[in-house]
Amino acid sequence: QLQLVESGGDLVQPGGSLRLSCAASGFTLDYYVIGWFRQAPGKEREGVSCISSSTYYADSVKGRFTISRDNAKSTIWLQMNNLSPDDTAVYYCKAVARMGPRVYWGQGTQVTVFS
């Protein structure tokens, strides 16, 4: 079965850190652009970061979040530091084929930041 599975979401205090993981099964990530998105309650889903040959970050997370990948392990990570309540959301990873129409979404992992 082709799927992405996120993990690592948790309940943390402001200023804390989390590392989210996104593991692919049934396909390799070599030929995909990978992105992290998040959706807060009552808000639209927004892009957080993506990685292909380069990395990109939303302004709201620059300097705090770091995306990385290991194609051999079929895994992508999102290191999140200095978290604030505004980062509270369900975080999703998405894989988009560099060529062709294939797109995969994970089921999401909850990140809650509160004091």
C-alpha positions, -999 to 999 in steps of 0.1 A, spaced: 0 0 0 13 34 -10 11 58 19 27 85 41 26 82 78 34 111 101 44 109 137 60 130 165 32 153 173 28 161 210 17 186 236 45 210 244 51 243 262 60 275 244 97 276 236 98 238 233 108 217 204 94 187 185 107 166 156 80 154 132 86 124 110 70 114 77 77 79 66 68 66 31 58 31 25 53 14 -9 73 39 -28 106 57 -26 110 94 -22 138 99 -47 115 113 -73 92 134 -52 91 169 -38 80 167 -2 62 193 18 49 199 53 16 216 57 -5 225 87 -41 233 95 -51 251 127 -87 249 139 -110 272 118 -82 280 94 -72 268 59 -44 244 54 -11 263 48 23 254 35 51 253 61 81 240 43 92 219 13 123 201 1 134 191 -33 170 200 -44 165 231 -22 145 239 9 118 265 14 101 278 44 71 300 52 80 333 67 63 324 99 87 294 106 120 307 91 148 303 115 128 280 138 119 250 116 143 228 96 132 202 70 154 173 60 151 140 42 168 107 39 157 90 7 174 57 17 152 56 47 122 70 28 117 95 56 113 133 59 117 152 92 106 186 104 126 199 133 106 225 151 122 248 176 110 277 197 74 267 193 46 291 200 9 287 205 5 299 169 22 267 157 -7 246 171 -22 227 142 -24 193 126 7 188 105 6 169 73 32 158 49 27 156 11 46 140 -16 43 152 -52 59 133 -80 85 154 -100 70 139 -131 35 127 -135 3 132 -115 10 112 -83 3 130 -50 2 114 -16 -9 129 17 -3 116 52 -31 114 78 -17 142 100 -1 145 134 -14 169 161 10 196 175 -4 215 205 16 243 221 2 257 253 14 270 287 
